[in-house]
Amino acid sequence: MVVPLSLAELNRPPYPGDAAGRAAFEQWAENHDAVYANQMSVSFLARSDKEEPTIIVGARVVVVERREPLGGTWIAPDGAGPAPERVLNADLDPSPPEVMKDPGWEFPLTVTSAEVEAFTVVATTSTCHCLWEIELDVITPDGDNETITVDDEGAPFELTAPSEGVDRVTLPRSEEAWPPR
């Protein structure tokens, strides 16, 4: 995360050691206008609202806006979850972004009201503060071609590269001093 404040201006973030700690850290980050730094994962389920199959024929990532990287403090909590099955890796730096799927699966994929597909898009940047969305190209049961946008509850996702000179810290466990030395 990059928090747009200097290290001296920040109160101690909660340590995300368990589910409650992760929720508290996420709330702290939201309250401080933090933006994911360098890499973020967005997971979502694709499902149709009909019993007849909807076919997902492709996916892409669209950068809605490019800004200068954020300054402030870069904080790196630890931890990771299990790897999902349908992964798309998106480099947001080129225009258009480069998207590569992990091996072992191909488009088209079929979804219905009872059958879903789980995706994770792993986005990276080393040059910009990117606002971005995911677009799925589908063929509906009626044969219509549609594009479905996946975003952050109506707003683009945000990912930033830390700016030059940003304070870089690793979030210490609760018993360690804040700010870290």
C-alpha positions in Angstrom: 0.0 0.0 0.0 1.0 3.6 -0.6 -0.5 6.0 1.9 -0.3 9.6 0.7 1.2 10.8 4.0 4.8 10.8 5.3 5.8 8.2 7.8 5.9 10.8 10.6 2.2 11.7 9.9 0.9 8.1 10.2 -0.5 6.5 13.2 0.3 2.8 13.7 -1.6 0.6 11.3 -3.2 -2.6 12.7 -1.2 -5.7 12.0 -3.2 -8.0 9.6 -2.2 -11.3 11.4 -5.7 -12.8 11.3 -9.1 -12.1 9.8 -10.0 -9.4 12.3 -6.6 -7.8 11.9 -6.9 -7.9 8.1 -10.3 -6.3 8.3 -8.9 -3.6 10.7 -5.9 -3.0 8.4 -8.2 -2.7 5.3 -10.4 -0.2 7.2 -7.3 1.8 8.3 -6.0 1.8 4.7 -9.4 3.1 3.4 -9.5 5.8 6.1 -6.0 6.9 5.0 -6.8 6.9 1.2 -4.2 4.1 0.7 -3.7 2.6 -2.8 -2.3 -0.9 -3.5 1.3 -0.6 -4.6 3.1 -2.4 -7.5 0.7 -5.4 -7.5 -2.8 -6.3 -6.6 -5.2 -9.2 -7.1 -8.9 -8.9 -7.9 -11.0 -12.0 -7.6 -14.5 -12.4 -9.0 -17.1 -14.9 -10.0 -18.6 -15.0 -13.5 -22.2 -16.3 -13.5 -25.2 -16.1 -15.8 -28.7 -15.1 -14.6 -30.1 -17.8 -16.9 -30.1 -21.6 -16.9 -29.0 -21.6 -20.6 -25.2 -21.2 -21.1 -23.6 -17.9 -21.5 -20.2 -18.2 -23.2 -17.2 -16.1 -22.0 -15.1 -15.7 -25.1 -12.4 -13.4 -23.8 -11.2 -10.9 -21.1 -9.1 -7.8 -21.1 -7.9 -5.1 -18.8 -8.6 -1.4 -19.6 -6.7 1.4 -18.0 -9.2 4.2 -17.6 -6.7 6.8 -16.5 -2.9 7.1 -15.9 -1.5 9.4 -13.3 1.9 10.1 -11.8 2.8 7.5 -9.0 1.7 8.4 -5.5 4.1 9.7 -2.9 3.8 9.2 0.8 4.6 6.0 2.6 4.8 2.5 1.1 3.7 -0.1 3.7 4.1 -3.8 3.0 2.1 -6.2 5.2 2.9 -9.9 4.8 0.6 -12.8 3.9 -1.0 -14.5 0.8 -3.8 -16.8 0.1 -4.1 -19.9 -2.1 -3.7 -19.7 -5.9 -7.0 -19.6 -7.9 -7.6 -21.7 -11.0 -8.3 -19.0 -13.7 -5.6 -16.4 -13.4 -5.0 -13.5 -15.8 -1.7 -11.5 -15.3 -2.0 -7.9 -16.4 0.9 -5.5 -16.9 -0.7 -2.1 -16.7 2.4 -0.2 -17.9 2.1 -0.6 -21.7 -0.9 0.9 -23.6 -3.0 -1.2 -24.0 -2.1 -3.3 -21.0 -0.6 -6.7 -21.7 -2.7 -9.6 -20.4 -1.5 -13.2 -20.2 -3.5 -16.1 -18.8 -1.9 -18.8 -16.7 -1.5 -22.1 -18.6 -3.9 -24.9 -18.2 -7.1 -23.3 -19.4 -8.5 -21.6 -22.5 -11.4 -19.4 -23.6 -14.3 -20.0 -24.3 -15.7 -20.8 -20.9 -19.4 -21.5 -20.1 -21.4 -20.2 -17.2 -25.0 -20.6 -16.2 -27.1 -19.7 -13.2 -25.9 -22.9 -11.5 -22.3 -23.0 -12.9 -19.8 -20.3 -12.2 -16.2 -19.5 -13.1 -13.8 -18.0 -10.6 -11.2 -15.6 -11.9 -8.3 -13.6 -10.4 -6.6 -10.8 -12.2 -3.1 -10.0 -10.9 -2.3 -6.5 -12.0 1.1 -4.9 -11.8 2.6 -1.5 -12.5 6.1 0.0 -12.0 5.4 3.4 -13.7 2.0 4.8 -12.9 -1.0 5.3 -10.6 -3.5 3.4 -12.8 -7.2 3.4 -12.6 -8.4 0.2 -14.3 -11.3 -2.2 -15.0 -11.8 -5.7 -16.3 -13.9 -6.4 -19.4 -15.4 -9.8 -20.2 -16.7 -10.5 -23.7 -19.6 -12.9 -23.6 -22.2 -14.4 -25.9 -25.6 -14.5 -24.2 -28.0 -17.4 -24.6 -29.9 -15.3 -27.1 -26.7 -15.1 -29.3 -26.0 -11.4 -28.5 -22.4 -10.2 -28.0 -22.0 -8.2 -24.8 -19.2 -6.7 -22.8 -19.4 -7.0 -19.0 -17.4 -4.6 -16.9 -15.9 -5.7 -13.6 -15.0 -2.8 -11.4 -14.8 -1.7 -7.7 -18.5 -1.2 -7.0 -18.9 1.3 -9.8 -15.5 2.9 -9.6 -12.2 1.7 -11.3 -9.7 -0.3 -9.3 -6.6 1.7 -8.3 -3.0 0.5 -8.3 0.1 2.7 -8.0 3.8 2.5 -8.4 5.4 4.3 -5.4 6.9 7.6 -6.4 10.6 8.4 -6.2 11.6 9.2 -2.6 8.6 7.5 -1.0 9.2 6.3 2.6 9.4 2.5 2.5 8.6 0.5 5.6 7.6 -3.1 6.5 4.6 -3.1 8.9 6.1 -4.3 12.2 4.2 -6.7 14.4 2.4 -5.1 17.3 5.2 -5.5 19.8 7.7 -3.7 17.6 8.2 0.1 17.7 6.3 2.5 15.5 7.5 4.1 13.3 10.0 1.5 12.4 13.6 2.5 12.4 
